[in-house]
Amino acid sequence: MIVYAVGELLRQWRKRRGLSQLDLAIAADVSARHVSLVETGKSTPSADMILRLADQLHVPLRDRNQLLLAAGFAPRYAQRPLDDAALSGALDAVRRVLQAHEPYPALVFDRRWNIVLTNRAVDPFFAYAAPELLRPPVNLVRLGLHPRGLAPLVVNLADVRAVFRSRISRQLAAAPDAELAALYEELLNPLPEEPPAQPVDADVVIPMILRIGGRELRLFSTITTFGTPMDISIEEIAVESYYPADQQSAAYFTR
């Protein structure tokens, strides 16, 4: 395993964000010379300076801890299990969001798209997936795209795959992750025989269209995250809420 100095790690994050040393210096209110000295190891930054630069580079909390460790400082951000008592207030808020969204589906997933929580409206869809795909941790991408998962139900599968591909590509560009990259390789690498996306009648958002019991359900989704997380586990979860895109789909859930 390669161990990088803090200056090299900061340089990698700056390059990943497409910023020059001057850009970062202006954003962090420091001199470009100081940024240069930090990156080359000629100046040892304080913990506060590391976090100031990391904040401007939008470095995830997990990686901010790695920057601090590389400079010889203690990690600043905890990573508690989601069932830890300290996170009970945040998780209670998430459960309220899930419950309030019923009768429409909503779920919570982590940074690797493993499902953490669901509301009751999600449960019936699990019945269409093979048992091996439902063994914890249940991965949302694999569940949605695997031939033994929900893929046979998805009318516009190419569209849905393209959305997943775009989202995870952006995620990997923002913060590389070996396990997430492996998931991309498994399910999202474009295939030579992959059929093109079919035109979908939509004016605002591209829905996911499911064919269940002879009827089509058209759903679109929104993503909710915590705005000011200080715990790694909380920062890395997101709530995906699905909404009916037409009256017929709404009636399916509200009947």
KEKE-3310 file (N, C-alpha, C; in steps of 0.2 Angstrom, whole numbers, plus 5000, padded with zeros to 4 digits):
npx = (5004:5003:5009:5005:5011:5004:5004:5005:4993:4984:4987:4982:4969:4966:4969:4960:4948:4950:4956:4968:4983:4982:4968:4963:4970:4964:4951:4952:4957:4971:4989:4995:5008:5009:5001:5008:5020:5015:5010:5022:5028:5037:5032:5024:5007:4995:4982:4970:4972:4973:4960:4953:4958:4953:4939:4937:4940:4930:4931:4927:4921:4927:4939:4945:4949:4959:4968:4972:4978:4988:4996:5000:4991:4977:4962:4947:4934:4921:4915:4902:4892:4876:4866:4870:4868:4871:4868:4854:4844:4846:4844:4831:4824:4826:4819:4806:4805:4804:4793:4783:4782:4775:4760:4770:4786:4801:4818:4834:4851:4869:4886:4890:4879:4872:4857:4850:4839:4821:4804:4788:4782:4791:4793:4785:4791:4802:4799:4800:4813:4827:4832:4845:4849:4844:4851:4859:4873:4860:4861:4857:4859:4863:4851:4842:4847:4851:4848:4841:4835:4826:4827:4820:4807:4808:4804:4810:4824:4837:4838:4837:4849:4858:4856:4860:4873:4878:4877:4885:4897:4900:4901:4912:4921:4922:4926:4936:4933:4937:4928:4916:4920:4922:4909:4903:4911:4905:4891:4889:4897:4898:4891:4895:4884:4873:4857:4851:4844:4826:4815:4806:4791:4791:4791:4798:4806:4815:4806:4806:4800:4790:4784:4771:4760:4753:4751:4758:4769:4775:4788:4797:4812:4818:4833:4839:4850:4860:4863:4873:4883:4893:4897:4904:4896:4883:4885:4887:4875:4860:4843:4832:4818:4803:4791:4775:4773:4761:4743:4738:4748:4749:4737:4739:4747:4739:4727)
npy = (4994:5011:5025:5041:5058:5072:5083:5079:5071:5082:5089:5079:5079:5093:5093:5083:5091:5100:5112:5126:5130:5143:5146:5138:5144:5157:5153:5148:5158:5160:5161:5158:5154:5148:5137:5130:5127:5118:5108:5103:5098:5107:5115:5112:5109:5115:5107:5114:5121:5111:5106:5118:5119:5107:5108:5118:5110:5101:5089:5073:5068:5056:5055:5067:5064:5055:5064:5071:5061:5058:5069:5068:5070:5068:5059:5069:5066:5056:5039:5031:5016:5015:5011:5017:5025:5039:5043:5042:5052:5058:5046:5044:5055:5052:5040:5045:5052:5042:5035:5045:5046:5036:5031:5029:5022:5023:5023:5021:5022:5018:5024:5015:5011:5001:4995:5002:5006:5004:5010:5003:5002:4998:4985:4975:4975:4968:4955:4951:4948:4937:4926:4926:4939:4946:4944:4951:4963:4971:4977:4991:4995:4983:4975:4982:4981:4968:4953:4943:4951:4966:4970:4963:4969:4982:4993:5003:5000:5003:5017:5018:5011:5020:5031:5027:5024:5037:5043:5036:5037:5051:5050:5042:5050:5061:5055:5043:5025:5009:4998:5003:5005:4993:4988:4996:4991:4978:4980:4991:4995:5000:4989:4981:4975:4982:4988:5003:5017:5019:5031:5041:5046:5061:5076:5083:5075:5060:5046:5030:5016:5003:4987:4979:4966:4967:4981:4998:5006:5022:5031:5044:5050:5058:5064:5064:5071:5074:5090:5096:5087:5079:5066:5052:5041:5046:5056:5048:5042:5042:5047:5040:5045:5039:5045:5045:5047:5049:5049:5036:5028:5033:5029:5016:5014:5020:5014)
npz = (5000:4996:5005:5006:5009:5017:5010:4997:4996:4997:4985:4976:4978:4975:4961:4957:4958:4949:4951:4951:4960:4964:4963:4973:4984:4984:4987:5000:5007:5008:5004:4988:4987:5000:4999:4989:4996:5006:4998:4992:5003:5010:5020:5035:5037:5049:5059:5058:5046:5037:5037:5033:5020:5015:5016:5006:4995:4995:5002:5007:5024:5028:5021:5025:5038:5034:5028:5040:5048:5039:5041:5054:5064:5075:5070:5066:5064:5069:5066:5068:5072:5064:5072:5084:5100:5100:5087:5087:5086:5073:5065:5069:5063:5050:5049:5051:5039:5030:5034:5033:5019:5014:5005:4996:4989:4998:5002:5011:5007:5008:5005:4996:4990:4997:5004:5018:5026:5024:5019:5021:5009:5000:5002:4995:4982:4984:4983:4970:4967:4966:4980:4983:4980:4990:5002:5016:5014:5005:4989:4981:4967:4961:4964:4956:4943:4940:4931:4939:4947:4949:4936:4925:4926:4922:4911:4903:4904:4899:4900:4914:4918:4913:4921:4933:4929:4927:4939:4948:4941:4943:4957:4959:4953:4961:4974:4974:4976:4979:4980:4976:4963:4958:4958:4948:4937:4937:4934:4926:4916:4899:4887:4872:4865:4871:4871:4863:4872:4873:4867:4879:4884:4892:4900:4910:4920:4918:4919:4929:4923:4927:4924:4930:4934:4922:4921:4919:4929:4933:4939:4947:4956:4971:4980:4996:5008:5023:5028:5036:5041:5054:5057:5050:5046:5045:5035:5024:5020:5011:5007:4996:4988:4980:4968:4961:4943:4936:4937:4936:4941:4954:4959:4960:4971:4981:4982)
capx = (5000:5007:5007:5006:5011:4998:5004:5003:4986:4980:4988:4978:4962:4965:4969:4953:4943:4951:4958:4975:4985:4979:4961:4962:4972:4959:4945:4954:4960:4978:4993:4996:5014:5008:4998:5013:5024:5011:5009:5028:5031:5041:5028:5019:5001:4991:4976:4965:4974:4971:4953:4951:4959:4949:4933:4936:4940:4924:4934:4922:4924:4931:4945:4948:4952:4965:4973:4974:4982:4995:5000:5002:4985:4971:4956:4942:4927:4919:4911:4898:4887:4870:4862:4873:4864:4873:4864:4847:4840:4847:4840:4823:4822:4826:4813:4800:4804:4802:4786:4779:4782:4770:4761:4775:4792:4807:4823:4840:4857:4875:4890:4891:4872:4869:4851:4851:4832:4816:4798:4784:4780:4796:4793:4782:4795:4807:4796:4801:4820:4830:4834:4853:4850:4841:4855:4862:4869:4856:4864:4852:4861:4863:4844:4839:4849:4853:4843:4837:4832:4820:4828:4815:4801:4809:4803:4816:4830:4843:4837:4838:4856:4861:4855:4865:4880:4880:4877:4891:4903:4901:4903:4919:4926:4922:4929:4937:4932:4938:4922:4911:4922:4920:4901:4903:4913:4901:4885:4887:4901:4894:4892:4894:4877:4868:4852:4850:4838:4821:4812:4801:4786:4792:4793:4801:4811:4814:4804:4808:4794:4790:4778:4769:4753:4749:4750:4764:4770:4780:4790:4803:4814:4822:4838:4839:4855:4861:4866:4879:4885:4899:4899:4905:4891:4878:4887:4887:4869:4855:4836:4829:4810:4800:4785:4771:4773:4755:4738:4737:4753:4747:4731:4742:4749:4735:4721)
capy = (5000:5017:5030:5048:5063:5076:5088:5075:5070:5088:5090:5075:5082:5099:5091:5080:5096:5104:5119:5128:5132:5150:5145:5135:5149:5162:5151:5146:5164:5159:5163:5153:5151:5143:5131:5127:5124:5113:5102:5100:5096:5111:5118:5107:5113:5114:5103:5118:5123:5105:5106:5123:5117:5101:5111:5121:5105:5097:5082:5069:5067:5050:5057:5072:5060:5052:5069:5073:5056:5059:5075:5066:5073:5063:5060:5073:5064:5049:5034:5027:5012:5018:5010:5020:5030:5046:5044:5040:5058:5058:5041:5045:5059:5048:5035:5049:5054:5036:5034:5050:5046:5031:5024:5028:5019:5027:5019:5024:5018:5021:5027:5010:5009:4996:4998:5003:5006:5005:5010:4997:5002:4995:4978:4971:4974:4963:4948:4949:4947:4931:4926:4928:4946:4949:4943:4958:4969:4971:4982:4994:4995:4976:4973:4985:4980:4961:4949:4940:4956:4970:4972:4961:4973:4989:4994:5007:4998:5007:5023:5017:5010:5026:5036:5024:5025:5044:5045:5033:5040:5057:5049:5040:5056:5065:5052:5036:5020:5003:4993:5006:5005:4986:4988:4999:4986:4972:4981:4997:4996:4999:4983:4982:4973:4985:4991:5010:5019:5020:5037:5040:5052:5064:5083:5086:5071:5053:5041:5023:5013:4996:4984:4974:4964:4970:4988:5001:5011:5027:5034:5047:5050:5063:5062:5069:5070:5078:5096:5098:5081:5078:5059:5049:5037:5051:5060:5044:5039:5046:5045:5041:5044:5038:5048:5043:5052:5050:5047:5029:5026:5035:5025:5009:5014:5023:5010)
capz = (5000:4995:5010:5004:5013:5017:5004:4990:4996:4995:4978:4972:4979:4971:4954:4956:4958:4943:4953:4952:4967:4965:4964:4980:4989:4985:4990:5007:5010:5010:4999:4983:4989:5006:4996:4985:5001:5009:4993:4991:5009:5013:5025:5038:5039:5055:5058:5055:5039:5033:5036:5029:5013:5013:5015:5000:4990:4996:5003:5012:5030:5029:5018:5029:5043:5031:5028:5046:5050:5036:5044:5061:5069:5077:5066:5069:5063:5071:5062:5073:5069:5063:5078:5090:5103:5098:5081:5087:5084:5066:5062:5070:5058:5043:5049:5050:5032:5026:5035:5030:5012:5012:5003:4990:4991:5000:5006:5013:5005:5010:5000:4991:4987:5001:5007:5025:5029:5019:5021:5020:5002:4996:5003:4989:4976:4985:4981:4963:4967:4969:4987:4984:4980:4996:5008:5017:5012:4999:4985:4977:4960:4959:4964:4951:4936:4939:4928:4943:4952:4946:4929:4920:4927:4920:4904:4901:4908:4897:4904:4922:4919:4911:4926:4938:4927:4927:4946:4951:4938:4947:4964:4959:4951:4967:4979:4972:4980:4975:4980:4971:4956:4956:4957:4941:4932:4936:4932:4923:4910:4893:4883:4864:4863:4874:4866:4865:4876:4869:4869:4884:4884:4898:4899:4916:4922:4915:4925:4929:4921:4929:4921:4936:4934:4917:4921:4920:4935:4931:4945:4947:4963:4974:4984:5002:5012:5028:5026:5040:5045:5057:5058:5043:5044:5043:5029:5018:5019:5007:5006:4989:4988:4974:4967:4955:4938:4933:4941:4936:4946:4961:4961:4962:4978:4986:4983)
cpx = (5004:5004:5009:5007:5005:4998:5002:4996:4982:4981:4983:4971:4961:4965:4962:4947:4944:4953:4966:4976:4982:4972:4960:4964:4967:4953:4946:4957:4967:4982:4994:5003:5014:5005:5003:5018:5021:5011:5016:5031:5036:5038:5024:5013:4998:4985:4970:4966:4972:4964:4950:4952:4954:4941:4932:4937:4935:4926:4929:4925:4929:4938:4949:4952:4959:4970:4976:4979:4989:4999:5002:4997:4980:4965:4951:4935:4926:4915:4908:4894:4880:4865:4865:4868:4865:4869:4857:4843:4840:4843:4833:4821:4821:4820:4806:4799:4801:4795:4781:4778:4777:4764:4766:4782:4797:4812:4830:4846:4863:4879:4891:4885:4870:4863:4852:4844:4827:4809:4794:4782:4785:4796:4790:4786:4801:4805:4798:4809:4822:4832:4841:4854:4848:4845:4859:4870:4866:4858:4858:4853:4860:4855:4841:4841:4851:4847:4838:4834:4826:4821:4822:4808:4802:4809:4808:4822:4837:4843:4840:4846:4860:4861:4860:4872:4882:4881:4884:4897:4905:4903:4910:4924:4927:4926:4930:4936:4932:4932:4917:4913:4921:4913:4900:4905:4908:4894:4884:4892:4897:4896:4891:4887:4872:4864:4852:4844:4832:4818:4806:4797:4787:4794:4798:4807:4810:4812:4807:4801:4794:4783:4776:4762:4749:4748:4757:4764:4776:4782:4796:4805:4818:4827:4838:4845:4856:4865:4872:4881:4892:4901:4899:4899:4885:4879:4886:4880:4864:4848:4834:4821:4807:4793:4781:4772:4767:4750:4737:4742:4752:4742:4734:4744:4744:4728:4721)
cpy = (5006:5022:5036:5053:5068:5080:5085:5073:5076:5090:5086:5077:5088:5097:5088:5085:5101:5111:5120:5129:5139:5150:5143:5140:5154:5159:5150:5152:5163:5161:5157:5150:5146:5137:5127:5123:5118:5107:5099:5098:5101:5115:5113:5111:5111:5110:5108:5120:5117:5105:5112:5122:5112:5103:5114:5116:5100:5089:5079:5068:5061:5052:5063:5069:5057:5058:5071:5067:5056:5064:5073:5068:5067:5064:5065:5071:5057:5045:5029:5022:5016:5017:5013:5025:5037:5048:5044:5046:5059:5053:5041:5050:5056:5043:5039:5051:5048:5035:5039:5050:5040:5034:5024:5025:5024:5022:5023:5019:5022:5022:5021:5007:5003:4999:4997:5002:5007:5007:5004:4997:4999:4987:4973:4970:4969:4956:4946:4948:4940:4931:4928:4935:4950:4948:4949:4957:4969:4978:4985:4994:4988:4973:4976:4983:4972:4958:4945:4945:4960:4971:4969:4965:4980:4989:4998:5006:5002:5014:5023:5016:5016:5031:5033:5025:5032:5046:5042:5035:5046:5055:5046:5046:5060:5062:5045:5031:5013:4998:4996:5005:4997:4985:4990:4994:4980:4974:4987:4999:4995:4993:4984:4980:4977:4989:4999:5012:5021:5027:5036:5047:5056:5072:5086:5082:5064:5049:5034:5020:5005:4993:4978:4972:4966:4977:4991:5006:5016:5031:5038:5048:5056:5060:5067:5067:5075:5084:5098:5092:5082:5071:5056:5045:5041:5054:5055:5040:5045:5043:5046:5040:5044:5041:5045:5049:5053:5048:5040:5026:5027:5031:5018:5009:5016:5019:5006)
cpz = (5000:5001:5007:5010:5012:5011:4998:4990:4994:4988:4974:4972:4975:4963:4952:4955:4952:4945:4953:4959:4969:4966:4971:4985:4990:4988:4998:5010:5012:5004:4994:4985:4995:5003:4992:4990:5004:5004:4992:4998:5013:5019:5028:5040:5046:5054:5055:5048:5035:5032:5033:5021:5010:5012:5009:4994:4991:4997:5008:5018:5031:5026:5022:5035:5040:5030:5035:5049:5046:5038:5052:5066:5070:5072:5070:5069:5065:5066:5066:5069:5069:5069:5085:5093:5101:5091:5081:5084:5076:5063:5063:5065:5051:5043:5048:5043:5028:5028:5032:5023:5010:5010:4997:4993:4993:5003:5007:5011:5007:5004:4994:4989:4991:5004:5015:5029:5023:5022:5019:5012:4997:4996:4998:4983:4977:4983:4974:4962:4969:4976:4988:4984:4986:5003:5009:5016:5005:4995:4980:4969:4958:4959:4958:4944:4935:4936:4933:4949:4949:4939:4924:4921:4924:4913:4900:4904:4905:4900:4911:4922:4917:4917:4932:4936:4928:4935:4949:4948:4942:4954:4964:4957:4957:4973:4977:4977:4977:4975:4976:4964:4953:4954:4950:4936:4931:4933:4927:4917:4904:4889:4876:4862:4866:4870:4868:4869:4871:4871:4874:4884:4891:4896:4904:4918:4918:4920:4924:4928:4923:4926:4926:4935:4928:4916:4922:4925:4933:4937:4944:4955:4964:4979:4990:5006:5018:5026:5030:5044:5048:5059:5051:5041:5041:5036:5023:5017:5015:5007:4999:4990:4981:4974:4961:4950:4935:4938:4942:4941:4953:4963:4963:4969:4983:4987:4989)
residu = (MET:ILE:VAL:TYR:ALA:VAL:GLY:GLU:LEU:LEU:ARG:GLN:TRP:ARG:LYS:ARG:ARG:GLY:LEU:SER:GLN:LEU:ASP:LEU:ALA:ILE:ALA:ALA:ASP:VAL:SER:ALA:ARG:HIS:VAL:SER:LEU:VAL:GLU:THR:GLY:LYS:SER:THR:PRO:SER:ALA:ASP:MET:ILE:LEU:ARG:LEU:ALA:ASP:GLN:LEU:HIS:VAL:PRO:LEU:ARG:ASP:ARG:ASN:GLN:LEU:LEU:LEU:ALA:ALA:GLY:PHE:ALA:PRO:ARG:TYR:ALA:GLN:ARG:PRO:LEU:ASP:ASP:ALA:ALA:LEU:SER:GLY:ALA:LEU:ASP:ALA:VAL:ARG:ARG:VAL:LEU:GLN:ALA:HIS:GLU:PRO:TYR:PRO:ALA:LEU:VAL:PHE:ASP:ARG:ARG:TRP:ASN:ILE:VAL:LEU:THR:ASN:ARG:ALA:VAL:ASP:PRO:PHE:PHE:ALA:TYR:ALA:ALA:PRO:GLU:LEU:LEU:ARG:PRO:PRO:VAL:ASN:LEU:VAL:ARG:LEU:GLY:LEU:HIS:PRO:ARG:GLY:LEU:ALA:PRO:LEU:VAL:VAL:ASN:LEU:ALA:ASP:VAL:ARG:ALA:VAL:PHE:ARG:SER:ARG:ILE:SER:ARG:GLN:LEU:ALA:ALA:ALA:PRO:ASP:ALA:GLU:LEU:ALA:ALA:LEU:TYR:GLU:GLU:LEU:LEU:ASN:PRO:LEU:PRO:GLU:GLU:PRO:PRO:ALA:GLN:PRO:VAL:ASP:ALA:ASP:VAL:VAL:ILE:PRO:MET:ILE:LEU:ARG:ILE:GLY:GLY:ARG:GLU:LEU:ARG:LEU:PHE:SER:THR:ILE:THR:THR:PHE:GLY:THR:PRO:MET:ASP:ILE:SER:ILE:GLU:GLU:ILE:ALA:VAL:GLU:SER:TYR:TYR:PRO:ALA:ASP:GLN:GLN:SER:ALA:ALA:TYR:PHE:THR:ARG)
# end
